[in-house]
């Protein structure tokens, strides 16, 4: 087996850099020879993952936060197809993010996670392929394994990724603080939403979440019934409306109780198409998209499930 660990030394507020020697020792002891590659720029984890898979790597370990994990997952695919379908992926969380960790039940303790990886067998999970528009108006393609969303959530992630002070108090605080702040000024958007052949309508929304996993936004359980291996998205539509209603719903999302709210629509499907409705001043400005905590672009977008497209070993 040819194994690589793709490490973001800047993750965890830079603390991961000081642990590189420890990570090497633990991985080699538990799994056998593991080659370490350190990222040095945005999207480097994606590029490195793709390069080593093409050279025959059979097991990739992504070390960092949610952003690093997302980049590694994207590196497994090219032109909408898996580069090496039999290769496996293991996340080793070492960052401020934690939604991927919560969705897949991973431990905070690095040593325990490495032991779990060593004992685990790879299992297939679903991957989402997204076609969307970049900020420059170009069509781009991305993948995610946890959650993609748009609307207020996209605006929040954009704010969180730019924030410095709120991040000092942890990922959950940063998301809640910026969610509450954005909800005070955010205006709901009207979009056209299609889900398979079962739903096609215009909706007023604050956020729509296309879910493979359960958690986003620093611990919000937006899709409590989502299963990353069932071949379906859980689609959660949070209605637009008065700001007081949007703020009230923020707390209930942490427990999953929001799905009982009549203002929340829950659907399942394999293909989701969303587009903004123009010509309305209330809809001014782009509808921003976030994918696993990254903010790559905006609507229009098409989300398609790829059943069992990634071998997860954890």
C-alpha positions as CSV (number, residue, x, y, z in Angstrom):
1,X,0.0,0.0,0.0
2,X,1.3,3.4,-0.9
3,X,0.2,5.9,1.7
4,X,0.4,9.7,1.9
5,X,-0.6,12.2,4.6
6,X,-1.5,15.6,3.2
7,X,-0.9,18.0,6.0
8,X,-2.0,21.7,6.4
9,X,0.6,23.0,8.8
10,X,-1.5,26.2,9.3
11,X,-4.5,24.4,10.5
12,X,-5.5,24.7,14.1
13,X,-4.2,28.2,14.2
14,X,-0.8,27.0,13.2
15,X,-0.5,24.4,16.0
16,X,-0.4,21.5,13.5
17,X,3.0,22.7,12.3
18,X,4.5,21.9,15.7
19,X,3.0,18.4,15.6
20,X,4.3,17.3,12.3
21,X,7.0,15.1,13.9
22,X,4.5,13.6,16.2
23,X,2.0,12.9,13.4
24,X,4.8,11.2,11.3
25,X,5.8,9.0,14.3
26,X,2.2,8.0,15.1
27,X,1.2,7.2,11.5
28,X,4.3,5.1,10.8
29,X,3.8,3.2,14.1
30,X,0.1,2.5,13.5
31,X,-0.1,2.1,9.8
32,X,3.3,1.5,8.4
33,X,5.4,3.8,6.1
34,X,3.5,7.0,5.4
35,X,4.9,9.8,3.3
36,X,4.2,13.3,4.5
37,X,3.4,16.2,2.2
38,X,2.8,19.7,3.6
39,X,0.6,22.3,1.9
40,X,1.9,25.7,1.2
41,X,-1.0,27.6,-0.4
42,X,-4.8,27.5,-0.9
43,X,-5.9,24.4,-2.9
44,X,-2.5,22.8,-2.4
45,X,-4.1,19.8,-0.6
46,X,-6.4,19.2,-3.7
47,X,-3.4,19.4,-6.1
48,X,-1.2,17.2,-4.0
49,X,-4.0,14.6,-3.5
50,X,-4.6,14.5,-7.3
51,X,-0.9,14.2,-8.1
52,X,-0.2,11.3,-5.8
53,X,-3.3,9.4,-6.8
54,X,-2.1,9.6,-10.4
55,X,1.2,8.2,-9.3
56,X,-0.5,5.2,-7.7
57,X,-1.3,6.2,-4.1
58,X,-3.8,3.8,-2.5
59,X,-4.5,5.6,0.8
60,X,-4.7,9.4,1.5
61,X,-4.9,10.8,5.0
62,X,-6.0,14.5,5.1
63,X,-4.7,16.3,8.2
64,X,-6.2,19.7,8.9
65,X,-9.6,21.4,9.4
66,X,-12.8,21.1,7.3
67,X,-11.2,23.2,4.5
68,X,-8.3,20.8,4.2
69,X,-10.6,17.8,4.2
70,X,-12.7,19.4,1.5
71,X,-9.7,20.0,-0.7
72,X,-8.4,16.4,-0.3
73,X,-11.9,15.1,-1.3
74,X,-11.9,17.3,-4.4
75,X,-8.4,15.9,-5.3
76,X,-9.9,12.4,-5.6
77,X,-11.9,13.6,-8.7
78,X,-11.2,15.0,-12.0
79,X,-13.7,15.9,-14.8
80,X,-16.5,14.5,-12.5
81,X,-14.9,11.1,-12.2
82,X,-12.8,9.3,-9.5
83,X,-9.1,9.2,-10.4
84,X,-8.6,6.0,-8.5
85,X,-11.9,4.4,-7.4
86,X,-10.3,1.9,-5.1
87,X,-8.1,4.4,-3.2
88,X,-9.3,5.2,0.3
89,X,-9.4,8.4,2.3
90,X,-9.0,9.1,6.0
91,X,-9.6,12.4,7.7
92,X,-7.4,13.3,10.6
93,X,-8.9,16.5,12.1
94,X,-6.4,19.1,13.3
95,X,-8.2,22.4,12.8
96,X,-10.8,24.8,14.1
97,X,-13.6,23.3,12.1
98,X,-15.5,20.3,13.3
99,X,-18.6,19.7,11.2
100,X,-17.1,16.8,9.2
101,X,-15.9,15.3,12.5
102,X,-19.4,15.5,14.0
103,X,-21.1,14.0,10.9
104,X,-18.7,11.0,10.9
105,X,-18.3,10.5,14.6
106,X,-14.6,11.2,14.8
107,X,-12.7,11.8,18.0
108,X,-11.0,15.0,19.0
109,X,-8.0,13.0,20.1
110,X,-5.5,12.5,17.3
111,X,-4.0,9.3,18.7
112,X,-7.4,7.7,19.0
113,X,-8.3,8.7,15.5
114,X,-5.1,7.2,14.1
115,X,-5.8,3.9,16.0
116,X,-9.3,3.9,14.6
117,X,-8.0,4.4,11.0
118,X,-5.5,1.5,11.6
119,X,-8.3,-0.8,12.6
120,X,-10.9,0.3,10.0
121,X,-11.9,-1.1,6.7
122,X,-12.7,1.2,3.8
123,X,-16.5,1.7,3.2
124,X,-18.1,3.5,0.3
125,X,-19.8,6.8,1.0
126,X,-21.6,9.2,-1.3
127,X,-20.1,12.3,-2.9
128,X,-21.8,15.4,-4.2
129,X,-20.8,16.9,-7.5
130,X,-21.7,20.6,-8.0
131,X,-21.7,22.8,-11.0
132,X,-21.9,26.4,-10.0
133,X,-20.9,29.9,-11.0
134,X,-17.7,31.5,-9.7
135,X,-17.5,35.1,-8.6
136,X,-16.0,35.9,-12.0
137,X,-19.0,34.4,-13.8
138,X,-17.3,31.2,-14.9
139,X,-18.8,27.7,-14.6
140,X,-16.8,25.6,-12.2
141,X,-17.0,22.1,-10.8
142,X,-16.6,21.1,-7.1
143,X,-17.3,18.1,-4.9
144,X,-18.3,17.7,-1.2
145,X,-19.0,14.9,1.2
146,X,-20.7,16.7,4.0
147,X,-23.0,19.6,3.2
148,X,-23.4,22.3,0.6
149,X,-25.8,25.2,1.1
150,X,-26.7,28.7,-0.2
151,X,-28.3,31.9,0.9
152,X,-27.8,33.2,4.4
153,X,-25.4,30.3,5.1
154,X,-23.2,31.2,2.2
155,X,-23.0,34.8,3.4
156,X,-22.1,33.6,6.9
157,X,-19.3,31.4,5.7
158,X,-18.0,34.2,3.6
159,X,-18.0,36.4,6.8
160,X,-16.4,33.6,8.9
161,X,-13.6,33.0,6.5
162,X,-12.8,36.7,6.6
163,X,-13.1,37.0,10.3
164,X,-10.2,37.0,12.7
165,X,-11.5,38.1,16.1
166,X,-14.5,35.8,16.3
167,X,-12.4,32.8,15.3
168,X,-10.2,33.3,18.4
169,X,-13.1,32.0,20.5
170,X,-13.6,28.8,18.5
171,X,-15.4,27.6,15.4
172,X,-18.8,27.3,17.0
173,X,-18.7,30.8,18.4
174,X,-17.5,32.2,15.1
175,X,-20.4,30.6,13.2
176,X,-23.1,31.6,15.7
177,X,-21.8,35.2,16.1
178,X,-21.6,35.7,12.3
179,X,-24.9,33.9,11.7
180,X,-26.7,36.2,14.2
181,X,-24.9,39.3,12.8
182,X,-25.8,38.4,9.2
183,X,-29.4,37.5,10.0
184,X,-29.9,41.1,11.1
185,X,-29.2,42.5,7.7
186,X,-29.7,39.6,5.3
187,X,-32.7,39.8,3.0
188,X,-34.4,36.5,2.0
189,X,-34.0,35.5,-1.6
190,X,-36.5,34.1,-4.1
191,X,-35.2,31.2,-6.2
192,X,-36.4,28.5,-8.5
193,X,-35.7,25.1,-6.9
194,X,-36.0,21.7,-8.6
195,X,-35.6,18.3,-6.9
196,X,-35.5,15.4,-9.2
197,X,-38.9,15.2,-10.9
198,X,-40.8,15.6,-7.7
199,X,-40.5,19.3,-6.9
200,X,-40.3,22.4,-9.1
201,X,-41.3,25.7,-7.7
202,X,-40.3,29.2,-6.7
203,X,-39.5,29.6,-3.0
204,X,-38.6,32.4,-0.7
205,X,-35.7,31.2,1.4
206,X,-33.1,32.3,3.9
207,X,-31.0,29.1,3.5
208,X,-31.2,25.9,1.5
209,X,-29.0,23.0,2.6
210,X,-28.1,20.1,0.3
211,X,-27.0,17.5,2.8
212,X,-25.0,14.3,2.6
213,X,-24.0,14.7,6.3
214,X,-25.8,16.0,9.3
215,X,-23.9,19.0,10.6
216,X,-22.8,22.4,9.3
217,X,-22.2,25.9,10.6
218,X,-20.0,25.0,13.6
219,X,-22.3,22.3,15.0
220,X,-25.8,23.0,13.6
221,X,-27.6,19.7,13.1
222,X,-29.4,20.9,10.0
223,X,-30.1,17.4,8.6
224,X,-30.6,15.0,11.6
225,X,-31.7,12.1,9.4
226,X,-29.1,12.4,6.7
227,X,-27.1,9.2,5.9
228,X,-23.9,9.7,3.9
229,X,-24.3,6.3,2.3
230,X,-27.9,6.1,1.2
231,X,-27.5,7.5,-2.3
232,X,-29.8,10.5,-1.5
233,X,-29.5,14.1,-0.4
234,X,-31.5,15.5,2.4
235,X,-32.7,18.9,1.2
236,X,-33.6,21.3,3.9
237,X,-35.3,24.6,2.9
238,X,-35.4,27.3,5.6
239,X,-38.0,29.8,4.6
240,X,-37.4,33.5,4.4
241,X,-39.4,35.9,6.5
242,X,-39.1,38.3,9.4
243,X,-35.6,38.6,10.9
244,X,-37.0,37.6,14.3
245,X,-38.1,34.3,12.9
246,X,-34.7,33.6,11.3
247,X,-32.9,34.5,14.5
248,X,-35.3,32.3,16.6
249,X,-34.5,29.3,14.3
250,X,-30.8,29.5,14.8
251,X,-30.9,27.9,18.2
252,X,-33.3,25.1,17.2
253,X,-31.0,24.1,14.3
254,X,-28.3,23.1,16.9
255,X,-30.7,20.4,18.2
256,X,-32.3,19.4,15.0
257,X,-35.7,20.6,16.3
258,X,-36.1,23.0,13.3
259,X,-37.4,20.2,11.1
260,X,-40.6,20.2,13.0
261,X,-41.2,23.9,12.2
262,X,-43.8,24.4,9.5
263,X,-41.6,27.0,7.9
264,X,-39.0,24.3,7.2
265,X,-39.4,22.0,4.2
266,X,-37.6,18.7,4.1
267,X,-37.2,16.7,0.9
268,X,-34.9,13.9,-0.4
269,X,-33.5,13.5,-3.9
270,X,-30.5,12.8,-6.1
271,X,-30.4,16.0,-8.2
272,X,-31.1,19.5,-7.1
273,X,-31.1,22.5,-9.5
274,X,-31.3,26.1,-8.0
275,X,-31.3,29.4,-9.8
276,X,-31.9,33.0,-8.6
277,X,-34.9,34.9,-9.9
278,X,-33.9,38.2,-11.4
279,X,-35.7,41.4,-12.0
280,X,-36.7,42.0,-8.4
281,X,-34.9,44.6,-6.3
282,X,-35.5,42.4,-3.2
283,X,-33.3,39.8,-4.9
284,X,-30.4,42.2,-5.5
285,X,-26.9,40.7,-5.1
286,X,-25.7,37.1,-5.6
287,X,-26.9,34.0,-3.8
288,X,-23.7,32.7,-2.3
289,X,-22.9,29.0,-2.0
290,X,-20.8,27.3,0.6
291,X,-19.5,23.7,0.2
292,X,-18.1,22.0,3.4
293,X,-17.2,25.4,4.9
294,X,-15.6,26.9,1.7
295,X,-17.2,29.6,-0.3
296,X,-16.4,28.9,-4.0
297,X,-19.2,30.8,-5.8
298,X,-22.9,31.4,-6.3
299,X,-26.1,30.3,-7.9
300,X,-27.1,29.0,-10.4
301,X,-26.0,25.6,-9.4
302,X,-26.7,21.9,-10.0
303,X,-26.1,19.3,-7.2
304,X,-25.8,15.7,-8.2
305,X,-25.3,12.7,-5.9
306,X,-22.5,10.2,-6.8
307,X,-23.5,7.1,-4.8
308,X,-20.6,5.2,-3.1
309,X,-18.0,7.3,-5.0
310,X,-15.4,7.6,-2.2
311,X,-13.9,4.9,0.0
312,X,-13.8,6.2,3.5
313,X,-11.5,4.5,6.0
314,X,-12.1,5.7,9.5
